[in-house]
Amino acid sequence: MNLPVIAQKSPLPVAVEAGKTYYWCSCGLSKSQPFCDGGHKGSGFSPTPYTAEKTGTVYFCGCKHGKNGPLCDGSHKQL
C-alpha cells in the first residue's frame, strides 16, 4: 500500500486534553477514525502520535493526504 485510504474528505473535530497523547491513523484503514485501531498492520503505515499542547478542539486530518501530520491543512479540497 503506497498511498493511504481516504477515510473522509473533511477534518475530524476532537476535544483533546493538554498533555495527553493521541495516536492518529495515518493509513485510513482504522474503524475508529481519526485514531488508530491497529488496522494498519501489514500496510507499511504506522500511527502518528499527537500530544495536545492545550485543552480544546483540534481538527484531525480525515483524508490522510495532508502535509501537516495529524492535523488538517485543507489538502482534502484538492482530492
mmCIF file of the N, C-alpha and C atoms, coordinates in Angstrom:
data_MODEL
# 
_entry.id   MODEL 
# 
loop_
_atom_site.group_PDB 
_atom_site.id 
_atom_site.type_symbol 
_atom_site.label_atom_id 
_atom_site.label_alt_id 
_atom_site.label_comp_id 
_atom_site.label_asym_id 
_atom_site.label_entity_id 
_atom_site.label_seq_id 
_atom_site.pdbx_PDB_ins_code 
_atom_site.Cartn_x 
_atom_site.Cartn_y 
_atom_site.Cartn_z 
_atom_site.occupancy 
_atom_site.B_iso_or_equiv 
_atom_site.pdbx_formal_charge 
_atom_site.auth_seq_id 
_atom_site.auth_comp_id 
_atom_site.auth_asym_id 
_atom_site.auth_atom_id 
_atom_site.pdbx_PDB_model_num 
ATOM 1   N N  . MET A 1 1  ? 0.850   -1.170 0.000  1.00 0.00 ? 1  MET A N  1 
ATOM 2   C CA . MET A 1 1  ? 0.000   0.000  0.000  1.00 0.00 ? 1  MET A CA 1 
ATOM 3   C C  . MET A 1 1  ? 0.899   1.238  0.000  1.00 0.00 ? 1  MET A C  1 
ATOM 4   N N  . ASN A 1 2  ? 0.872   2.007  -1.075 1.00 0.00 ? 2  ASN A N  1 
ATOM 5   C CA . ASN A 1 2  ? 1.716   3.191  -1.189 1.00 0.00 ? 2  ASN A CA 1 
ATOM 6   C C  . ASN A 1 2  ? 1.043   4.457  -0.684 1.00 0.00 ? 2  ASN A C  1 
ATOM 7   N N  . LEU A 1 3  ? -0.235  4.595  -0.957 1.00 0.00 ? 3  LEU A N  1 
ATOM 8   C CA . LEU A 1 3  ? -0.983  5.779  -0.541 1.00 0.00 ? 3  LEU A CA 1 
ATOM 9   C C  . LEU A 1 3  ? -2.021  5.393  0.507  1.00 0.00 ? 3  LEU A C  1 
ATOM 10  N N  . PRO A 1 4  ? -2.290  6.293  1.446  1.00 0.00 ? 4  PRO A N  1 
ATOM 11  C CA . PRO A 1 4  ? -3.311  5.981  2.444  1.00 0.00 ? 4  PRO A CA 1 
ATOM 12  C C  . PRO A 1 4  ? -4.709  6.021  1.842  1.00 0.00 ? 4  PRO A C  1 
ATOM 13  N N  . VAL A 1 5  ? -5.617  5.301  2.461  1.00 0.00 ? 5  VAL A N  1 
ATOM 14  C CA . VAL A 1 5  ? -7.024  5.308  2.090  1.00 0.00 ? 5  VAL A CA 1 
ATOM 15  C C  . VAL A 1 5  ? -7.627  6.612  2.603  1.00 0.00 ? 5  VAL A C  1 
ATOM 16  N N  . ILE A 1 6  ? -8.455  7.251  1.803  1.00 0.00 ? 6  ILE A N  1 
ATOM 17  C CA . ILE A 1 6  ? -9.132  8.471  2.234  1.00 0.00 ? 6  ILE A CA 1 
ATOM 18  C C  . ILE A 1 6  ? -10.295 8.060  3.133  1.00 0.00 ? 6  ILE A C  1 
ATOM 19  N N  . ALA A 1 7  ? -10.182 8.348  4.425  1.00 0.00 ? 7  ALA A N  1 
ATOM 20  C CA . ALA A 1 7  ? -11.241 7.990  5.370  1.00 0.00 ? 7  ALA A CA 1 
ATOM 21  C C  . ALA A 1 7  ? -12.451 8.898  5.162  1.00 0.00 ? 7  ALA A C  1 
ATOM 22  N N  . GLN A 1 8  ? -12.208 10.195 4.982  1.00 0.00 ? 8  GLN A N  1 
ATOM 23  C CA . GLN A 1 8  ? -13.258 11.154 4.637  1.00 0.00 ? 8  GLN A CA 1 
ATOM 24  C C  . GLN A 1 8  ? -12.605 12.429 4.143  1.00 0.00 ? 8  GLN A C  1 
ATOM 25  N N  . LYS A 1 9  ? -13.324 13.179 3.332  1.00 0.00 ? 9  LYS A N  1 
ATOM 26  C CA . LYS A 1 9  ? -12.771 14.406 2.734  1.00 0.00 ? 9  LYS A CA 1 
ATOM 27  C C  . LYS A 1 9  ? -13.157 15.645 3.534  1.00 0.00 ? 9  LYS A C  1 
ATOM 28  N N  . SER A 1 10 ? -12.981 15.556 4.837  1.00 0.00 ? 10 SER A N  1 
ATOM 29  C CA . SER A 1 10 ? -13.199 16.690 5.734  1.00 0.00 ? 10 SER A CA 1 
ATOM 30  C C  . SER A 1 10 ? -12.464 16.399 7.038  1.00 0.00 ? 10 SER A C  1 
ATOM 31  N N  . PRO A 1 11 ? -12.166 17.449 7.796  1.00 0.00 ? 11 PRO A N  1 
ATOM 32  C CA . PRO A 1 11 ? -11.471 17.244 9.058  1.00 0.00 ? 11 PRO A CA 1 
ATOM 33  C C  . PRO A 1 11 ? -12.380 16.608 10.109 1.00 0.00 ? 11 PRO A C  1 
ATOM 34  N N  . LEU A 1 12 ? -11.754 16.019 11.113 1.00 0.00 ? 12 LEU A N  1 
ATOM 35  C CA . LEU A 1 12 ? -12.486 15.388 12.204 1.00 0.00 ? 12 LEU A CA 1 
ATOM 36  C C  . LEU A 1 12 ? -12.225 16.166 13.487 1.00 0.00 ? 12 LEU A C  1 
ATOM 37  N N  . PRO A 1 13 ? -13.217 16.910 13.997 1.00 0.00 ? 13 PRO A N  1 
ATOM 38  C CA . PRO A 1 13 ? -13.013 17.675 15.224 1.00 0.00 ? 13 PRO A CA 1 
ATOM 39  C C  . PRO A 1 13 ? -12.991 16.752 16.441 1.00 0.00 ? 13 PRO A C  1 
ATOM 40  N N  . VAL A 1 14 ? -12.010 16.976 17.315 1.00 0.00 ? 14 VAL A N  1 
ATOM 41  C CA . VAL A 1 14 ? -11.875 16.159 18.520 1.00 0.00 ? 14 VAL A CA 1 
ATOM 42  C C  . VAL A 1 14 ? -11.527 17.069 19.694 1.00 0.00 ? 14 VAL A C  1 
ATOM 43  N N  . ALA A 1 15 ? -12.219 16.882 20.810 1.00 0.00 ? 15 ALA A N  1 
ATOM 44  C CA . ALA A 1 15 ? -11.875 17.588 22.045 1.00 0.00 ? 15 ALA A CA 1 
ATOM 45  C C  . ALA A 1 15 ? -10.677 16.862 22.661 1.00 0.00 ? 15 ALA A C  1 
ATOM 46  N N  . VAL A 1 16 ? -9.581  17.584 22.850 1.00 0.00 ? 16 VAL A N  1 
ATOM 47  C CA . VAL A 1 16 ? -8.359  16.991 23.398 1.00 0.00 ? 16 VAL A CA 1 
ATOM 48  C C  . VAL A 1 16 ? -8.022  17.631 24.745 1.00 0.00 ? 16 VAL A C  1 
ATOM 49  N N  . GLU A 1 17 ? -7.199  16.906 25.526 1.00 0.00 ? 17 GLU A N  1 
ATOM 50  C CA . GLU A 1 17 ? -6.756  17.383 26.828 1.00 0.00 ? 17 GLU A CA 1 
ATOM 51  C C  . GLU A 1 17 ? -5.273  17.701 26.777 1.00 0.00 ? 17 GLU A C  1 
ATOM 52  N N  . ALA A 1 18 ? -4.886  18.824 27.350 1.00 0.00 ? 18 ALA A N  1 
ATOM 53  C CA . ALA A 1 18 ? -3.479  19.242 27.379 1.00 0.00 ? 18 ALA A CA 1 
ATOM 54  C C  . ALA A 1 18 ? -2.610  18.140 27.975 1.00 0.00 ? 18 ALA A C  1 
ATOM 55  N N  . GLY A 1 19 ? -1.497  17.846 27.301 1.00 0.00 ? 19 GLY A N  1 
ATOM 56  C CA . GLY A 1 19 ? -0.534  16.851 27.771 1.00 0.00 ? 19 GLY A CA 1 
ATOM 57  C C  . GLY A 1 19 ? -0.855  15.416 27.405 1.00 0.00 ? 19 GLY A C  1 
ATOM 58  N N  . LYS A 1 20 ? -2.041  15.141 26.929 1.00 0.00 ? 20 LYS A N  1 
ATOM 59  C CA . LYS A 1 20 ? -2.428  13.776 26.558 1.00 0.00 ? 20 LYS A CA 1 
ATOM 60  C C  . LYS A 1 20 ? -1.980  13.485 25.129 1.00 0.00 ? 20 LYS A C  1 
ATOM 61  N N  . THR A 1 21 ? -1.512  12.255 24.895 1.00 0.00 ? 21 THR A N  1 
ATOM 62  C CA . THR A 1 21 ? -1.060  11.842 23.563 1.00 0.00 ? 21 THR A CA 1 
ATOM 63  C C  . THR A 1 21 ? -2.143  10.999 22.895 1.00 0.00 ? 21 THR A C  1 
ATOM 64  N N  . TYR A 1 22 ? -2.402  11.316 21.643 1.00 0.00 ? 22 TYR A N  1 
ATOM 65  C CA . TYR A 1 22 ? -3.386  10.620 20.820 1.00 0.00 ? 22 TYR A CA 1 
ATOM 66  C C  . TYR A 1 22 ? -2.644  10.006 19.638 1.00 0.00 ? 22 TYR A C  1 
ATOM 67  N N  . TYR A 1 23 ? -3.098  8.860  19.168 1.00 0.00 ? 23 TYR A N  1 
ATOM 68  C CA . TYR A 1 23 ? -2.432  8.178  18.056 1.00 0.00 ? 23 TYR A CA 1 
ATOM 69  C C  . TYR A 1 23 ? -3.325  8.212  16.818 1.00 0.00 ? 23 TYR A C  1 
ATOM 70  N N  . TRP A 1 24 ? -2.953  9.130  15.914 1.00 0.00 ? 24 TRP A N  1 
ATOM 71  C CA . TRP A 1 24 ? -3.712  9.373  14.688 1.00 0.00 ? 24 TRP A CA 1 
ATOM 72  C C  . TRP A 1 24 ? -3.459  8.265  13.673 1.00 0.00 ? 24 TRP A C  1 
ATOM 73  N N  . CYS A 1 25 ? -4.517  7.792  13.058 1.00 0.00 ? 25 CYS A N  1 
ATOM 74  C CA . CYS A 1 25 ? -4.434  6.787  11.996 1.00 0.00 ? 25 CYS A CA 1 
ATOM 75  C C  . CYS A 1 25 ? -3.892  7.447  10.733 1.00 0.00 ? 25 CYS A C  1 
ATOM 76  N N  . SER A 1 26 ? -2.756  6.986  10.242 1.00 0.00 ? 26 SER A N  1 
ATOM 77  C CA . SER A 1 26 ? -2.164  7.558  9.028  1.00 0.00 ? 26 SER A CA 1 
ATOM 78  C C  . SER A 1 26 ? -2.506  6.770  7.769  1.00 0.00 ? 26 SER A C  1 
ATOM 79  N N  . CYS A 1 27 ? -3.059  5.571  7.930  1.00 0.00 ? 27 CYS A N  1 
ATOM 80  C CA . CYS A 1 27 ? -3.331  4.715  6.773  1.00 0.00 ? 27 CYS A CA 1 
ATOM 81  C C  . CYS A 1 27 ? -4.743  4.861  6.224  1.00 0.00 ? 27 CYS A C  1 
ATOM 82  N N  . GLY A 1 28 ? -5.681  5.288  7.072  1.00 0.00 ? 28 GLY A N  1 
ATOM 83  C CA . GLY A 1 28 ? -7.077  5.408  6.663  1.00 0.00 ? 28 GLY A CA 1 
ATOM 84  C C  . GLY A 1 28 ? -7.886  4.145  6.837  1.00 0.00 ? 28 GLY A C  1 
ATOM 85  N N  . LEU A 1 29 ? -7.281  3.079  7.355  1.00 0.00 ? 29 LEU A N  1 
ATOM 86  C CA . LEU A 1 29 ? -7.963  1.792  7.489  1.00 0.00 ? 29 LEU A CA 1 
ATOM 87  C C  . LEU A 1 29 ? -8.663  1.593  8.831  1.00 0.00 ? 29 LEU A C  1 
ATOM 88  N N  . SER A 1 30 ? -8.389  2.434  9.805  1.00 0.00 ? 30 SER A N  1 
ATOM 89  C CA . SER A 1 30 ? -8.967  2.291  11.138 1.00 0.00 ? 30 SER A CA 1 
ATOM 90  C C  . SER A 1 30 ? -10.481 2.461  11.104 1.00 0.00 ? 30 SER A C  1 
ATOM 91  N N  . LYS A 1 31 ? -11.180 1.684  11.883 1.00 0.00 ? 31 LYS A N  1 
ATOM 92  C CA . LYS A 1 31 ? -12.630 1.816  12.034 1.00 0.00 ? 31 LYS A CA 1 
ATOM 93  C C  . LYS A 1 31 ? -12.944 2.834  13.132 1.00 0.00 ? 31 LYS A C  1 
ATOM 94  N N  . SER A 1 32 ? -11.897 3.335  13.807 1.00 0.00 ? 32 SER A N  1 
ATOM 95  C CA . SER A 1 32 ? -12.045 4.288  14.921 1.00 0.00 ? 32 SER A CA 1 
ATOM 96  C C  . SER A 1 32 ? -11.473 5.644  14.548 1.00 0.00 ? 32 SER A C  1 
ATOM 97  N N  . GLN A 1 33 ? -11.763 6.133  13.359 1.00 0.00 ? 33 GLN A N  1 
ATOM 98  C CA . GLN A 1 33 ? -11.216 7.402  12.879 1.00 0.00 ? 33 GLN A CA 1 
ATOM 99  C C  . GLN A 1 33 ? -11.497 8.532  13.854 1.00 0.00 ? 33 GLN A C  1 
ATOM 100 N N  . PRO A 1 34 ? -10.563 9.433  14.074 1.00 0.00 ? 34 PRO A N  1 
ATOM 101 C CA . PRO A 1 34 ? -9.289  9.574  13.398 1.00 0.00 ? 34 PRO A CA 1 
ATOM 102 C C  . PRO A 1 34 ? -8.154  8.805  14.063 1.00 0.00 ? 34 PRO A C  1 
ATOM 103 N N  . PHE A 1 35 ? -8.488  7.925  15.001 1.00 0.00 ? 35 PHE A N  1 
ATOM 104 C CA . PHE A 1 35 ? -7.454  7.251  15.781 1.00 0.00 ? 35 PHE A CA 1 
ATOM 105 C C  . PHE A 1 35 ? -7.169  5.837  15.302 1.00 0.00 ? 35 PHE A C  1 
ATOM 106 N N  . CYS A 1 36 ? -5.977  5.384  15.597 1.00 0.00 ? 36 CYS A N  1 
ATOM 107 C CA . CYS A 1 36 ? -5.519  4.056  15.192 1.00 0.00 ? 36 CYS A CA 1 
ATOM 108 C C  . CYS A 1 36 ? -6.225  2.963  15.989 1.00 0.00 ? 36 CYS A C  1 
ATOM 109 N N  . ASP A 1 37 ? -6.617  1.901  15.294 1.00 0.00 ? 37 ASP A N  1 
ATOM 110 C CA . ASP A 1 37 ? -7.164  0.714  15.947 1.00 0.00 ? 37 ASP A CA 1 
ATOM 111 C C  . ASP A 1 37 ? -6.374  -0.532 15.564 1.00 0.00 ? 37 ASP A C  1 
ATOM 112 N N  . GLY A 1 38 ? -5.197  -0.338 14.937 1.00 0.00 ? 38 GLY A N  1 
ATOM 113 C CA . GLY A 1 38 ? -4.363  -1.464 14.535 1.00 0.00 ? 38 GLY A CA 1 
ATOM 114 C C  . GLY A 1 38 ? -4.642  -1.960 13.128 1.00 0.00 ? 38 GLY A C  1 
ATOM 115 N N  . GLY A 1 39 ? -5.574  -1.330 12.423 1.00 0.00 ? 39 GLY A N  1 
ATOM 116 C CA . GLY A 1 39 ? -5.937  -1.755 11.071 1.00 0.00 ? 39 GLY A CA 1 
ATOM 117 C C  . GLY A 1 39 ? -4.817  -1.612 10.053 1.00 0.00 ? 39 GLY A C  1 
ATOM 118 N N  . HIS A 1 40 ? -3.752  -0.914 10.411 1.00 0.00 ? 40 HIS A N  1 
ATOM 119 C CA . HIS A 1 40 ? -2.626  -0.687 9.506  1.00 0.00 ? 40 HIS A CA 1 
ATOM 120 C C  . HIS A 1 40 ? -1.699  -1.892 9.380  1.00 0.00 ? 40 HIS A C  1 
ATOM 121 N N  . LYS A 1 41 ? -1.826  -2.856 10.237 1.00 0.00 ? 41 LYS A N  1 
ATOM 122 C CA . LYS A 1 41 ? -0.885  -3.985 10.248 1.00 0.00 ? 41 LYS A CA 1 
ATOM 123 C C  . LYS A 1 41 ? -0.707  -4.581 8.852  1.00 0.00 ? 41 LYS A C  1 
ATOM 124 N N  . GLY A 1 42 ? 0.559   -4.644 8.406  1.00 0.00 ? 42 GLY A N  1 
ATOM 125 C CA . GLY A 1 42 ? 0.890   -5.178 7.098  1.00 0.00 ? 42 GLY A CA 1 
ATOM 126 C C  . GLY A 1 42 ? 0.803   -4.168 5.967  1.00 0.00 ? 42 GLY A C  1 
ATOM 127 N N  . SER A 1 43 ? 0.423   -2.928 6.282  1.00 0.00 ? 43 SER A N  1 
ATOM 128 C CA . SER A 1 43 ? 0.235   -1.922 5.236  1.00 0.00 ? 43 SER A CA 1 
ATOM 129 C C  . SER A 1 43 ? 1.477   -1.066 4.989  1.00 0.00 ? 43 SER A C  1 
ATOM 130 N N  . GLY A 1 44 ? 2.438   -1.104 5.909  1.00 0.00 ? 44 GLY A N  1 
ATOM 131 C CA . GLY A 1 44 ? 3.607   -0.242 5.804  1.00 0.00 ? 44 GLY A CA 1 
ATOM 132 C C  . GLY A 1 44 ? 3.411   1.102  6.495  1.00 0.00 ? 44 GLY A C  1 
ATOM 133 N N  . PHE A 1 45 ? 2.218   1.355  7.020  1.00 0.00 ? 45 PHE A N  1 
ATOM 134 C CA . PHE A 1 45 ? 1.919   2.580  7.757  1.00 0.00 ? 45 PHE A CA 1 
ATOM 135 C C  . PHE A 1 45 ? 1.986   2.309  9.253  1.00 0.00 ? 45 PHE A C  1 
ATOM 136 N N  . SER A 1 46 ? 2.116   3.367  10.031 1.00 0.00 ? 46 SER A N  1 
ATOM 137 C CA . SER A 1 46 ? 2.068   3.260  11.484 1.00 0.00 ? 46 SER A CA 1 
ATOM 138 C C  . SER A 1 46 ? 1.373   4.502  12.032 1.00 0.00 ? 46 SER A C  1 
ATOM 139 N N  . PRO A 1 47 ? 0.819   4.417  13.244 1.00 0.00 ? 47 PRO A N  1 
ATOM 140 C CA . PRO A 1 47 ? 0.129   5.571  13.804 1.00 0.00 ? 47 PRO A CA 1 
ATOM 141 C C  . PRO A 1 47 ? 1.096   6.713  14.094 1.00 0.00 ? 47 PRO A C  1 
ATOM 142 N N  . THR A 1 48 ? 0.571   7.928  14.049 1.00 0.00 ? 48 THR A N  1 
ATOM 143 C CA . THR A 1 48 ? 1.359   9.126  14.314 1.00 0.00 ? 48 THR A CA 1 
ATOM 144 C C  . THR A 1 48 ? 0.933   9.705  15.654 1.00 0.00 ? 48 THR A C  1 
ATOM 145 N N  . PRO A 1 49 ? 1.855   9.822  16.613 1.00 0.00 ? 49 PRO A N  1 
ATOM 146 C CA . PRO A 1 49 ? 1.479   10.403 17.900 1.00 0.00 ? 49 PRO A CA 1 
ATOM 147 C C  . PRO A 1 49 ? 1.254   11.907 17.808 1.00 0.00 ? 49 PRO A C  1 
ATOM 148 N N  . TYR A 1 50 ? 0.270   12.386 18.527 1.00 0.00 ? 50 TYR A N  1 
ATOM 149 C CA . TYR A 1 50 ? -0.017  13.818 18.629 1.00 0.00 ? 50 TYR A CA 1 
ATOM 150 C C  . TYR A 1 50 ? -0.248  14.121 20.106 1.00 0.00 ? 50 TYR A C  1 
ATOM 151 N N  . THR A 1 51 ? 0.566   14.997 20.674 1.00 0.00 ? 51 THR A N  1 
ATOM 152 C CA . THR A 1 51 ? 0.397   15.397 22.065 1.00 0.00 ? 51 THR A CA 1 
ATOM 153 C C  . THR A 1 51 ? -0.211  16.795 22.093 1.00 0.00 ? 51 THR A C  1 
ATOM 154 N N  . ALA A 1 52 ? -1.349  16.914 22.732 1.00 0.00 ? 52 ALA A N  1 
ATOM 155 C CA . ALA A 1 52 ? -2.062  18.187 22.797 1.00 0.00 ? 52 ALA A CA 1 
ATOM 156 C C  . ALA A 1 52 ? -1.304  19.187 23.656 1.00 0.00 ? 52 ALA A C  1 
ATOM 157 N N  . GLU A 1 53 ? -1.107  20.377 23.115 1.00 0.00 ? 53 GLU A N  1 
ATOM 158 C CA . GLU A 1 53 ? -0.443  21.449 23.861 1.00 0.00 ? 53 GLU A CA 1 
ATOM 159 C C  . GLU A 1 53 ? -1.403  22.111 24.836 1.00 0.00 ? 53 GLU A C  1 
ATOM 160 N N  . LYS A 1 54 ? -2.687  22.167 24.461 1.00 0.00 ? 54 LYS A N  1 
ATOM 161 C CA . LYS A 1 54 ? -3.673  22.765 25.352 1.00 0.00 ? 54 LYS A CA 1 
ATOM 162 C C  . LYS A 1 54 ? -4.999  22.037 25.185 1.00 0.00 ? 54 LYS A C  1 
ATOM 163 N N  . THR A 1 55 ? -5.854  22.174 26.168 1.00 0.00 ? 55 THR A N  1 
ATOM 164 C CA . THR A 1 55 ? -7.179  21.569 26.131 1.00 0.00 ? 55 THR A CA 1 
ATOM 165 C C  . THR A 1 55 ? -8.066  22.378 25.186 1.00 0.00 ? 55 THR A C  1 
ATOM 166 N N  . GLY A 1 56 ? -8.796  21.683 24.347 1.00 0.00 ? 56 GLY A N  1 
ATOM 167 C CA . GLY A 1 56 ? -9.682  22.354 23.397 1.00 0.00 ? 56 GLY A CA 1 
ATOM 168 C C  . GLY A 1 56 ? -9.991  21.436 22.237 1.00 0.00 ? 56 GLY A C  1 
ATOM 169 N N  . THR A 1 57 ? -10.517 21.992 21.173 1.00 0.00 ? 57 THR A N  1 
ATOM 170 C CA . THR A 1 57 ? -10.854 21.221 19.974 1.00 0.00 ? 57 THR A CA 1 
ATOM 171 C C  . THR A 1 57 ? -9.769  21.395 18.930 1.00 0.00 ? 57 THR A C  1 
ATOM 172 N N  . VAL A 1 58 ? -9.323  20.269 18.371 1.00 0.00 ? 58 VAL A N  1 
ATOM 173 C CA . VAL A 1 58 ? -8.395  20.297 17.241 1.00 0.00 ? 58 VAL A CA 1 
ATOM 174 C C  . VAL A 1 58 ? -9.069  19.544 16.098 1.00 0.00 ? 58 VAL A C  1 
ATOM 175 N N  . TYR A 1 59 ? -8.583  19.788 14.893 1.00 0.00 ? 59 TYR A N  1 
ATOM 176 C CA . TYR A 1 59 ? -9.182  19.176 13.701 1.00 0.00 ? 59 TYR A CA 1 
ATOM 177 C C  . TYR A 1 59 ? -8.178  18.231 13.064 1.00 0.00 ? 59 TYR A C  1 
ATOM 178 N N  . PHE A 1 60 ? -8.402  16.929 13.283 1.00 0.00 ? 60 PHE A N  1 
ATOM 179 C CA . PHE A 1 60 ? -7.528  15.906 12.723 1.00 0.00 ? 60 PHE A CA 1 
ATOM 180 C C  . PHE A 1 60 ? -7.838  15.710 11.245 1.00 0.00 ? 60 PHE A C  1 
ATOM 181 N N  . CYS A 1 61 ? -6.807  15.414 10.482 1.00 0.00 ? 61 CYS A N  1 
ATOM 182 C CA . CYS A 1 61 ? -6.930  15.162 9.050  1.00 0.00 ? 61 CYS A CA 1 
ATOM 183 C C  . CYS A 1 61 ? -7.733  13.880 8.813  1.00 0.00 ? 61 CYS A C  1 
ATOM 184 N N  . GLY A 1 62 ? -8.763  13.981 7.989  1.00 0.00 ? 62 GLY A N  1 
ATOM 185 C CA . GLY A 1 62 ? -9.572  12.818 7.648  1.00 0.00 ? 62 GLY A CA 1 
ATOM 186 C C  . GLY A 1 62 ? -9.183  12.201 6.319  1.00 0.00 ? 62 GLY A C  1 
ATOM 187 N N  . CYS A 1 63 ? -8.524  12.991 5.457  1.00 0.00 ? 63 CYS A N  1 
ATOM 188 C CA . CYS A 1 63 ? -8.184  12.490 4.117  1.00 0.00 ? 63 CYS A CA 1 
ATOM 189 C C  . CYS A 1 63 ? -6.862  11.720 4.095  1.00 0.00 ? 63 CYS A C  1 
ATOM 190 N N  . LYS A 1 64 ? -6.034  11.916 5.115  1.00 0.00 ? 64 LYS A N  1 
ATOM 191 C CA . LYS A 1 64 ? -4.741  11.225 5.257  1.00 0.00 ? 64 LYS A CA 1 
ATOM 192 C C  . LYS A 1 64 ? -3.715  11.666 4.225  1.00 0.00 ? 64 LYS A C  1 
ATOM 193 N N  . HIS A 1 65 ? -3.971  12.740 3.500  1.00 0.00 ? 65 HIS A N  1 
ATOM 194 C CA . HIS A 1 65 ? -3.044  13.240 2.482  1.00 0.00 ? 65 HIS A CA 1 
ATOM 195 C C  . HIS A 1 65 ? -2.459  14.606 2.831  1.00 0.00 ? 65 HIS A C  1 
ATOM 196 N N  . GLY A 1 66 ? -2.718  15.090 4.048  1.00 0.00 ? 66 GLY A N  1 
ATOM 197 C CA . GLY A 1 66 ? -2.240  16.402 4.467  1.00 0.00 ? 66 GLY A CA 1 
ATOM 198 C C  . GLY A 1 66 ? -0.728  16.454 4.636  1.00 0.00 ? 66 GLY A C  1 
ATOM 199 N N  . LYS A 1 67 ? -0.212  17.656 4.608  1.00 0.00 ? 67 LYS A N  1 
ATOM 200 C CA . LYS A 1 67 ? 1.225   17.877 4.772  1.00 0.00 ? 67 LYS A CA 1 
ATOM 201 C C  . LYS A 1 67 ? 1.544   18.304 6.209  1.00 0.00 ? 67 LYS A C  1 
ATOM 202 N N  . ASN A 1 68 ? 0.505   18.368 7.057  1.00 0.00 ? 68 ASN A N  1 
ATOM 203 C CA . ASN A 1 68 ? 0.632   18.878 8.414  1.00 0.00 ? 68 ASN A CA 1 
ATOM 204 C C  . ASN A 1 68 ? 0.533   17.762 9.450  1.00 0.00 ? 68 ASN A C  1 
ATOM 205 N N  . GLY A 1 69 ? 0.991   16.562 9.084  1.00 0.00 ? 69 GLY A N  1 
ATOM 206 C CA . GLY A 1 69 ? 0.907   15.445 10.025 1.00 0.00 ? 69 GLY A CA 1 
ATOM 207 C C  . GLY A 1 69 ? -0.536  15.129 10.356 1.00 0.00 ? 69 GLY A C  1 
ATOM 208 N N  . PRO A 1 70 ? -0.837  14.960 11.632 1.00 0.00 ? 70 PRO A N  1 
ATOM 209 C CA . PRO A 1 70 ? -2.185  14.529 12.001 1.00 0.00 ? 70 PRO A CA 1 
ATOM 210 C C  . PRO A 1 70 ? -3.254  15.612 11.932 1.00 0.00 ? 70 PRO A C  1 
ATOM 211 N N  . LEU A 1 71 ? -2.867  16.879 11.810 1.00 0.00 ? 71 LEU A N  1 
ATOM 212 C CA . LEU A 1 71 ? -3.857  17.950 11.802 1.00 0.00 ? 71 LEU A CA 1 
ATOM 213 C C  . LEU A 1 71 ? -4.211  18.378 10.370 1.00 0.00 ? 71 LEU A C  1 
ATOM 214 N N  . CYS A 1 72 ? -5.469  18.730 10.171 1.00 0.00 ? 72 CYS A N  1 
ATOM 215 C CA . CYS A 1 72 ? -5.956  19.126 8.850  1.00 0.00 ? 72 CYS A CA 1 
ATOM 216 C C  . CYS A 1 72 ? -5.272  20.389 8.367  1.00 0.00 ? 72 CYS A C  1 
ATOM 217 N N  . ASP A 1 73 ? -4.864  20.380 7.092  1.00 0.00 ? 73 ASP A N  1 
ATOM 218 C CA . ASP A 1 73 ? -4.275  21.565 6.455  1.00 0.00 ? 73 ASP A CA 1 
ATOM 219 C C  . ASP A 1 73 ? -5.047  21.967 5.195  1.00 0.00 ? 73 ASP A C  1 
ATOM 220 N N  . GLY A 1 74 ? -6.226  21.364 4.999  1.00 0.00 ? 74 GLY A N  1 
ATOM 221 C CA . GLY A 1 74 ? -7.048  21.696 3.845  1.00 0.00 ? 74 GLY A CA 1 
ATOM 222 C C  . GLY A 1 74 ? -6.743  20.897 2.591  1.00 0.00 ? 74 GLY A C  1 
ATOM 223 N N  . SER A 1 75 ? -5.822  19.943 2.672  1.00 0.00 ? 75 SER A N  1 
ATOM 224 C CA . SER A 1 75 ? -5.459  19.145 1.491  1.00 0.00 ? 75 SER A CA 1 
ATOM 225 C C  . SER A 1 75 ? -6.638  18.398 0.885  1.00 0.00 ? 75 SER A C  1 
ATOM 226 N N  . HIS A 1 76 ? -7.650  18.101 1.681  1.00 0.00 ? 76 HIS A N  1 
ATOM 227 C CA . HIS A 1 76 ? -8.817  17.364 1.178  1.00 0.00 ? 76 HIS A CA 1 
ATOM 228 C C  . HIS A 1 76 ? -9.539  18.141 0.068  1.00 0.00 ? 76 HIS A C  1 
ATOM 229 N N  . LYS A 1 77 ? -9.345  19.448 0.015  1.00 0.00 ? 77 LYS A N  1 
ATOM 230 C CA . LYS A 1 77 ? -10.005 20.266 -1.018 1.00 0.00 ? 77 LYS A CA 1 
ATOM 231 C C  . LYS A 1 77 ? -9.454  19.996 -2.410 1.00 0.00 ? 77 LYS A C  1 
ATOM 232 N N  . GLN A 1 78 ? -8.245  19.421 -2.492 1.00 0.00 ? 78 GLN A N  1 
ATOM 233 C CA . GLN A 1 78 ? -7.631  19.118 -3.795 1.00 0.00 ? 78 GLN A CA 1 
ATOM 234 C C  . GLN A 1 78 ? -7.837  17.660 -4.224 1.00 0.00 ? 78 GLN A C  1 
ATOM 235 N N  . LEU A 1 79 ? -8.522  16.879 -3.431 1.00 0.00 ? 79 LEU A N  1 
ATOM 236 C CA . LEU A 1 79 ? -8.709  15.455 -3.765 1.00 0.00 ? 79 LEU A CA 1 
ATOM 237 C C  . LEU A 1 79 ? -9.968  15.232 -4.588 1.00 0.00 ? 79 LEU A C  1 
# 
